[in-house]
Amino acid sequence: MGGWEAVIFFNILAIVLAVASIAYLVYALVKPERF
């Protein structure tokens, strides 16, 4: 464990969370009647 695995894992986690939050915001804007 050189630490690179953790760095890559957290980078992927951050990217996934960012994409999910952006998709959620776009979905909330497109379908506001669900909220």
C-alpha positions as CSV (number, residue, x, y, z in Angstrom):
1,M,0.0,0.0,0.0
2,G,1.8,3.0,-1.2
3,G,-1.2,5.2,-0.6
4,W,-2.0,5.5,-4.3
5,E,-4.9,3.2,-4.0
6,A,-6.6,5.4,-1.5
7,V,-5.9,8.5,-3.5
8,I,-7.4,7.0,-6.7
9,F,-10.3,5.6,-4.7
10,F,-11.2,9.0,-3.2
11,N,-10.8,10.7,-6.5
12,I,-13.2,8.3,-8.1
13,L,-15.6,8.7,-5.2
14,A,-15.5,12.5,-5.5
15,I,-16.1,12.3,-9.2
16,V,-19.0,10.0,-8.8
17,L,-20.6,12.2,-6.1
18,A,-20.1,15.3,-8.2
19,V,-21.7,13.7,-11.3
20,A,-24.6,12.3,-9.2
21,S,-25.3,15.7,-7.6
22,I,-25.2,17.4,-10.9
23,A,-27.5,14.8,-12.4
24,Y,-29.9,15.2,-9.4
25,L,-30.0,19.0,-9.9
26,V,-30.7,18.7,-13.6
27,Y,-33.4,16.1,-12.9
28,A,-35.0,18.4,-10.2
29,L,-35.0,21.2,-12.7
30,V,-36.5,19.1,-15.5
31,K,-39.1,17.4,-13.3
32,P,-40.0,20.0,-10.6
33,E,-43.4,18.4,-10.0
34,R,-41.8,15.5,-8.2
35,F,-40.3,17.8,-5.5
